[in-house]
């Protein structure tokens, strides 16, 4: 660690390896805190946020008082970020979409519309407070339907490419707020819909007891894991992933990121600036689906998912470690207004669009609850919301099939396009 004085303030510089090491340490610090504070697990607040925020808060206090300034090398953070989004694209199998049928496509379309509306609503709020319209997107679909990963990626892009100071810190703060809000409002909305419309539930119709429901739900959650390894997977997949098997899939991820990087650089020279991960994601989608279509090679979704979990954990923890939270002081009121409006917006869309469009029945009520979860937070928040309903009223097979597929990766693909297109108008 290098120490230097700049304008009388001590700077602690973490090089490429030290920054990654601190990220790993703070990630497991977050894991430990989650074990000690169960409410964090209940609201699906991830370990990177729990572990990284203490460093960010301490750094903000020391910086604000002119004592110490932390500087982190972000090279590996960028690498982990691109690899994570590459794994998202690598799991986007057309077979999986076809297996879900029209309902998956329709819910994906609605979710993409939600992402667009979140930005349309956020932009005028930002300009009303005298901020850049891009800050409205930072308080829109980037952290809301995008979550922590998208907030970290686009926040850094908006700072580096568009000069929006505080974009990364604002995006992470909004994403964290959204995870709590999503877990809080989804369940009550579903409960209200069922009671207000006097909807017949599986328990009422079949007189199932709660133990049977929990067994069915656990079985469905296991199936969701299997869904991510759709029928096109080979017989070599097992419950555990071997080192060579993991290496083979990591090689596919690295090849896709390399080609994607070349594509992104080529487009940049042509005057088209895209998020650094978008090229890798697009190439990964192509690689995955060529393999599925031809059968010449197989991408193992379980192994790719493991790579995605690792790279996301390190990328987000390192991003949060380096947050400059003091930049949020002047943004506190605008961001709070945006977040409250986004919560109201998702409730309106979930009820008036999702519940009504998908049948005005029990399944659509559970799906509306799930939309609140990942429309404000992430897929785990959606599962928390839906489980709160189904553990009481009975299982919803359609909801537990459709929502995780769309929330886990499909909406990330379309949301990236929505953000890039809308940001292009205001950069």
Phi, psi and omega per residue, in radians:
X1 nan 2.209 -3.108
X2 -1.631 2.366 3.101
X3 -2.076 2.233 3.112
X4 -2.452 2.776 3.070
X5 -1.853 2.210 3.112
X6 -2.193 2.017 -3.096
X7 0.964 0.656 3.096
X8 1.411 0.050 -3.127
X9 -1.923 2.291 3.126
X10 -1.226 2.232 3.069
X11 -1.905 2.267 3.043
X12 -1.861 1.987 -3.077
X13 -1.795 2.140 3.091
X14 -1.728 2.130 -3.125
X15 -1.344 -3.058 -3.009
X16 -0.999 -0.740 -3.113
X17 -1.395 -0.646 3.126
X18 -1.146 -0.667 3.111
X19 -1.131 -0.708 3.115
X20 -1.180 -0.703 3.133
X21 -1.108 -0.743 3.113
X22 -1.123 -0.645 3.090
X23 -1.060 -0.765 3.132
X24 -1.135 -0.731 -3.139
X25 -1.089 -0.827 -3.090
X26 -1.237 -0.483 3.059
X27 -1.081 -0.846 -3.122
X28 -1.281 -0.405 2.970
X29 -1.117 -0.696 3.085
X30 -1.148 -0.674 3.083
X31 -1.052 -0.756 -3.132
X32 -1.138 -0.746 3.127
X33 -1.099 -0.720 3.133
X34 -1.062 -0.603 3.097
X35 -1.166 -0.565 -3.092
X36 -1.513 -0.386 -3.079
X37 -2.175 1.527 -3.040
X38 -1.024 -0.458 -3.117
X39 -1.077 -0.492 3.099
X40 -1.164 -0.636 3.084
X41 -1.230 -0.693 3.140
X42 -1.011 -0.697 -3.126
X43 -1.641 0.155 3.074
X44 1.030 0.613 3.051
X45 -1.339 2.055 -3.002
X46 -1.279 2.735 -3.129
X47 -1.003 -0.680 3.119
X48 -1.014 -0.694 3.125
X49 -1.210 -0.735 -3.121
X50 -1.149 -0.724 -3.100
X51 -1.413 -0.613 -3.068
X52 -1.362 -0.550 -3.064
X53 -1.078 -0.675 3.098
X54 -0.986 -0.736 3.096
X55 -1.103 -0.758 -3.128
X56 -1.112 -0.698 -3.140
X57 -1.182 -0.789 3.109
X58 -1.064 -0.757 3.129
X59 -1.089 -0.680 -3.141
X60 -1.134 -0.721 -3.140
X61 -1.151 -0.796 -3.132
X62 -1.154 -0.684 3.126
X63 -1.167 -0.763 -3.100
X64 -1.097 -0.514 -3.132
X65 -1.685 0.157 3.072
X66 1.157 0.541 -3.084
X67 -1.706 -1.037 -3.087
X68 -2.432 2.502 3.049
X69 -2.145 2.188 -3.130
X70 -1.615 2.386 3.092
X71 -2.229 2.158 -3.078
X72 -2.003 2.332 3.017
X73 -1.263 2.163 -3.029
X74 -1.772 0.239 -3.073
X75 -1.030 -0.923 -3.121
X76 -1.227 -0.516 3.067
X77 -1.017 -0.748 3.112
X78 -1.132 -0.723 3.136
X79 -1.097 -0.816 -3.140
X80 -1.093 -0.674 -3.132
X81 -1.102 -0.813 -3.136
X82 -1.132 -0.722 3.130
X83 -1.111 -0.686 3.133
X84 -1.070 -0.874 -3.113
X85 -1.194 -0.446 3.024
X86 -1.131 -0.693 3.113
X87 -1.171 -0.543 3.066
X88 -1.072 -0.825 3.102
X89 -1.151 -0.611 -3.105
X90 -1.173 -0.365 3.121
X91 -1.660 -0.001 -3.088
X92 -1.466 1.336 -3.107
X93 -1.516 2.322 3.108
X94 -1.132 -0.512 3.118
X95 -1.103 -0.621 3.141
X96 -1.181 -0.719 3.115
X97 -1.128 -0.765 -3.139
X98 -1.136 -0.619 3.127
X99 -1.101 -0.613 3.123
X100 -1.343 -0.355 3.082
X101 1.298 -2.803 -3.060
X102 -1.120 -0.536 -3.106
X103 -1.147 -0.687 3.082
X104 -1.126 -0.783 3.134
X105 -1.097 -0.726 -3.138
X106 -1.144 -0.757 -3.131
X107 -1.195 -0.604 3.052
X108 -1.102 -0.757 3.112
X109 -1.084 -0.751 3.108
X110 -1.104 -0.727 -3.135
X111 -1.132 -0.664 3.082
X112 -1.156 -0.671 3.060
X113 -1.100 -0.698 3.095
X114 -1.026 -0.797 3.126
X115 -1.008 -0.754 3.138
X116 -1.119 -0.803 -3.121
X117 -1.137 -0.650 3.116
X118 -1.016 -0.667 3.103
X119 -1.307 -0.692 3.119
X120 -1.055 -0.621 3.111
X121 -1.352 -0.701 -3.076
X122 -1.204 -0.624 -3.062
X123 -1.069 -0.888 3.128
X124 -1.139 -0.531 3.078
X125 -1.126 -0.758 3.120
X126 -1.080 -0.808 -3.112
X127 -1.175 -0.543 3.082
X128 -1.062 -0.602 3.125
X129 -1.578 0.181 3.104
X130 1.363 0.333 -3.134
X131 -1.723 2.892 3.070
X132 -1.100 2.504 3.063
X133 -0.975 -0.503 3.124
X134 -1.095 -0.487 3.106
X135 -1.196 -0.421 3.055
X136 -1.206 -0.536 3.070
X137 -1.334 -0.586 3.050
X138 -1.086 -0.536 3.065
X139 -1.729 0.239 -3.112
X140 -1.948 -2.135 -3.027
X141 -1.281 -0.282 3.127
X142 -1.036 -0.997 -3.141
X143 -1.545 -0.428 -3.041
X144 -1.306 -1.394 -3.135
X145 -1.331 -0.291 -3.141
X146 -1.472 -0.653 3.133
X147 1.448 -2.970 -3.053
X148 -1.079 -0.730 -3.101
X149 -1.065 -0.843 3.134
X150 -1.172 -0.648 3.114
X151 -1.090 -0.733 3.126
X152 -1.163 -0.691 -3.104
X153 -1.249 -0.926 -3.088
X154 -1.322 -0.496 3.076
X155 -1.049 -0.807 3.101
X156 -1.128 -0.689 3.121
X157 -1.100 -0.773 -3.118
X158 -1.138 -0.554 3.090
X159 -1.283 -0.819 -3.025
X160 -1.331 -0.761 -3.040
X161 -1.577 -0.635 -3.023
X162 -1.901 -0.098 3.076
X163 1.229 0.498 3.139
X164 -1.555 1.728 -3.085
X165 -1.150 2.339 3.111
X166 1.456 0.112 -3.088
X167 -1.098 -0.739 -3.122
X168 -1.149 -0.842 3.139
X169 -1.078 -0.737 -3.140
X170 -1.128 -0.740 -3.136
X171 -1.106 -0.777 3.129
X172 -1.125 -0.744 3.136
X173 -1.085 -0.758 3.138
X174 -1.158 -0.686 3.136
X175 -1.122 -0.709 3.119
X176 -1.143 -0.757 3.064
X177 -1.013 -0.768 -3.092
X178 -1.102 -0.644 3.136
X179 -1.099 -0.739 3.114
X180 -1.180 -0.825 -3.106
X181 -1.107 -0.745 -3.132
X182 -1.056 -0.719 3.135
X183 -1.221 -0.485 -3.092
X184 -1.416 -0.661 -2.985
X185 -1.645 -0.423 -3.060
X186 -1.102 -0.856 -3.131
X187 -1.068 -0.908 3.113
X188 -1.022 -0.618 3.107
X189 -1.111 -0.835 3.118
X190 -1.056 -0.714 3.112
X191 -1.065 -0.788 -3.126
X192 -1.128 -0.740 3.141
X193 -1.042 -0.806 -3.102
X194 -1.080 -0.758 -3.103
X195 -1.323 -0.721 -3.089
X196 -1.140 -0.692 -3.112
X197 -1.669 0.064 3.127
X198 0.867 0.887 -3.080
X199 -1.327 2.392 3.071
X200 -1.300 2.211 -3.098
X201 -1.828 2.831 3.117
X202 -0.970 -0.657 3.136
X203 -1.123 -0.741 -3.105
X204 -1.194 -0.635 -3.065
X205 -1.425 -0.572 -3.026
X206 -2.007 -0.082 3.134
X207 0.983 0.724 3.129
X208 -1.376 2.569 3.060
X209 -1.609 2.885 -3.037
X210 -1.119 -0.545 3.135
X211 -1.123 -0.766 3.109
X212 -1.060 -0.696 -3.134
X213 -1.103 -0.768 -3.106
X214 -1.120 -0.671 3.119
X215 -1.111 -0.786 -3.138
X216 -1.113 -0.693 -3.101
X217 -1.172 -0.722 3.097
X218 -1.075 -0.708 3.124
X219 -1.108 -0.683 -3.134
X220 -1.200 -0.672 3.127
X221 -1.131 -0.616 3.052
X222 -1.144 -0.645 3.119
X223 -1.162 -0.619 3.105
X224 -1.030 -0.718 3.072
X225 -1.084 -0.660 3.106
X226 -1.216 -0.548 3.121
X227 -0.997 -0.680 -3.095
X228 -1.224 -0.093 3.026
X229 -2.129 1.110 -2.927
X230 -0.936 3.103 -2.979
X231 -1.074 -0.259 3.140
X232 -1.368 -0.065 -3.110
X233 -1.268 2.718 -3.107
X234 -1.531 2.975 -3.093
X235 -1.306 -0.104 -3.098
X236 -1.309 -0.204 -3.119
X237 -1.248 2.427 3.100
X238 -2.326 3.108 3.132
X239 -1.119 -0.530 3.095
X240 -1.966 2.646 -3.123
X241 -1.863 2.164 -3.118
X242 -1.330 2.843 3.117
X243 -1.014 -0.890 3.125
X244 -1.061 -0.663 3.140
X245 -1.157 -0.730 3.097
X246 -1.110 -0.704 -3.138
X247 -1.106 -0.688 -3.140
X248 -1.081 -0.741 -3.134
X249 -1.305 -0.555 3.038
X250 -1.114 -0.641 3.104
X251 -1.078 -0.730 3.086
X252 -1.069 -0.730 3.129
X253 -1.094 -0.777 -3.121
X254 -1.169 -0.671 3.088
X255 -1.082 -0.786 -3.140
X256 -1.119 -0.685 3.128
X257 -1.183 -0.642 3.120
X258 -1.141 -0.827 3.118
X259 -1.154 -0.696 3.124
X260 -1.101 -0.665 3.091
X261 -1.094 -0.749 3.105
X262 -1.092 -0.711 3.118
X263 -1.113 -0.781 -3.141
X264 -1.085 -0.751 3.135
X265 -1.138 -0.671 3.122
X266 -1.108 -0.789 3.139
X267 -1.149 -0.606 3.127
X268 -1.127 -0.701 3.091
X269 -1.145 -0.468 3.123
X270 -1.483 0.055 3.101
X271 1.612 0.174 3.136
X272 -1.927 1.897 -3.114
X273 -1.678 2.095 3.124
X274 -2.076 2.756 3.020
X275 -0.950 2.491 -3.064
X276 -1.036 -0.390 -3.103
X277 -1.589 -0.247 -2.987
X278 -1.146 -0.693 3.107
X279 -1.063 -0.756 3.123
X280 -1.122 -0.687 3.140
X281 -1.121 -0.769 -3.131
X282 -1.114 -0.814 3.128
X283 -1.081 -0.690 3.140
X284 -1.101 -0.703 3.105
X285 -1.066 -0.758 3.137
X286 -1.117 -0.810 -3.141
X287 -1.032 -0.817 -3.112
X288 -1.048 -0.837 -3.004
X289 -1.365 -0.434 2.981
X290 -1.128 -0.747 3.100
X291 -1.095 -0.762 3.128
X292 -1.115 -0.676 -3.062
X293 -1.310 -0.745 -3.042
X294 -1.575 -0.478 -3.084
X295 1.309 0.162 -3.116
X296 -1.276 -0.463 3.091
X297 -2.652 2.867 -3.068
X298 -2.218 2.295 3.006
X299 -1.715 2.145 -3.118
X300 -1.546 1.915 -3.086
X301 -1.094 -0.542 3.134
X302 -1.189 -0.793 3.123
X303 -1.147 -0.752 3.111
X304 -1.090 -0.673 3.097
X305 -1.095 -0.654 3.090
X306 -1.112 -0.751 3.106
X307 -1.081 -0.723 3.118
X308 -1.107 -0.724 3.132
X309 -1.074 -0.761 -3.113
X310 -1.155 -0.856 -3.083
X311 -1.187 -0.629 3.103
X312 -1.138 -0.765 -3.124
X313 -1.034 -0.807 -3.120
X314 -1.243 -0.745 -3.129
X315 -1.058 -0.853 -3.093
X316 -1.214 -0.716 3.129
X317 -1.087 -0.760 3.118
X318 -1.135 -0.654 3.121
X319 -1.137 -0.747 -3.122
X320 -1.240 -0.648 3.083
X321 -0.934 -0.662 -3.018
X322 -1.681 0.182 3.137
X323 -1.065 2.478 3.061
X324 -1.828 1.379 -2.973
X325 -1.128 -0.393 3.129
X326 -1.104 -0.340 3.114
X327 -1.239 -0.231 -3.095
X328 -1.487 -0.147 -3.058
X329 -0.998 -0.844 -3.116
X330 -1.394 -0.160 -3.112
X331 -1.789 -0.035 -3.008
X332 -1.016 -0.884 -3.089
X333 -1.161 -0.862 3.109
X334 -1.016 -0.725 -3.123
X335 -1.171 -0.678 3.124
X336 -1.111 -0.746 3.113
X337 -1.082 -0.786 3.128
X338 -1.044 -0.766 -3.100
X339 -1.145 -0.721 3.126
X340 -1.133 -0.704 3.095
X341 -1.145 -0.690 3.137
X342 -1.129 -0.644 3.098
X343 -1.121 -0.805 3.120
X344 -1.081 -0.720 -3.126
X345 -1.057 -0.810 -3.083
X346 -1.171 -0.574 3.086
X347 -1.154 -0.735 3.134
X348 -1.128 -0.810 -3.129
X349 -1.144 -0.735 -3.124
X350 -1.056 -0.715 -3.099
X351 -1.403 -0.930 -3.005
X352 -1.382 -0.369 -3.127
X353 -1.911 -1.048 -3.059
X354 -1.144 -0.906 -3.106
X355 -1.044 -0.757 -3.084
X356 -1.366 -0.682 -3.097
X357 -1.187 -0.618 -3.032
X358 -1.705 0.400 2.912
X359 2.074 -0.146 -3.115
X360 0.883 0.771 3.140
X361 -2.280 -2.976 -3.089
X362 -1.101 -0.758 3.135
X363 -1.042 -0.753 -3.118
X364 -1.217 -0.525 3.074
X365 -1.156 -0.730 3.113
X366 -1.181 -0.688 3.104
X367 -1.117 -0.665 3.087
X368 -1.088 -0.703 3.081
X369 -1.095 -0.741 3.133
X370 -1.147 -0.630 3.113
X371 -1.050 -0.683 3.101
X372 -1.050 -0.650 -3.120
X373 -1.142 -0.965 -3.085
X374 -1.573 -0.223 3.048
X375 -1.287 -0.370 3.069
X376 -1.967 -0.392 -3.063
X377 -2.304 -1.714 -3.090
X378 -2.750 3.050 -3.099
X379 -0.999 -0.717 3.077
X380 -1.009 -0.620 3.081
X381 -1.144 -0.649 3.099
X382 -1.092 -0.750 3.131
X383 -1.125 -0.669 3.094
X384 -1.050 -0.799 -3.121
X385 -1.113 -0.806 -3.088
X386 -1.196 -0.655 3.120
X387 -1.145 -0.564 3.104
X388 -1.080 -0.581 3.126
X389 -1.426 -0.884 -3.006
X390 -1.245 -0.468 3.095
X391 -1.177 -0.355 -3.131
X392 -1.723 -0.694 -2.992
X393 -1.926 -0.208 3.139
X394 2.106 2.823 -3.016
X395 -1.287 2.597 3.053
X396 -2.179 1.741 -3.070
X397 -1.138 -0.731 -3.111
X398 -1.085 -0.819 -3.101
X399 -1.097 -0.737 -3.101
X400 -1.348 -0.139 3.020
X401 -1.619 -0.832 -3.007
X402 -1.301 -0.878 -3.001
X403 -1.067 -0.826 3.135
X404 -1.109 -0.631 3.135
X405 -1.097 -0.833 -3.120
X406 -1.219 -0.796 -3.070
X407 -1.236 -0.492 -3.049
X408 -1.310 -0.652 -3.103
X409 -2.639 -0.574 -3.061
X410 -1.061 -0.801 -3.100
X411 -1.216 -0.459 3.085
X412 -1.138 -0.648 3.136
X413 -1.151 -0.861 -3.112
X414 -1.264 -0.591 3.135
X415 -1.127 -0.654 3.107
X416 -1.059 -0.673 3.116
X417 -1.202 -0.742 3.118
X418 -1.034 -0.809 -3.118
X419 -1.106 -0.819 -3.096
X420 -1.088 -0.741 -3.120
X421 -1.166 -0.815 -3.095
X422 -1.228 -0.652 3.101
X423 -1.133 -0.552 -3.137
X424 -1.073 -0.429 -3.141
X425 -1.331 -0.379 -2.988
X426 -2.096 -0.034 -3.055
X427 -1.224 nan nan
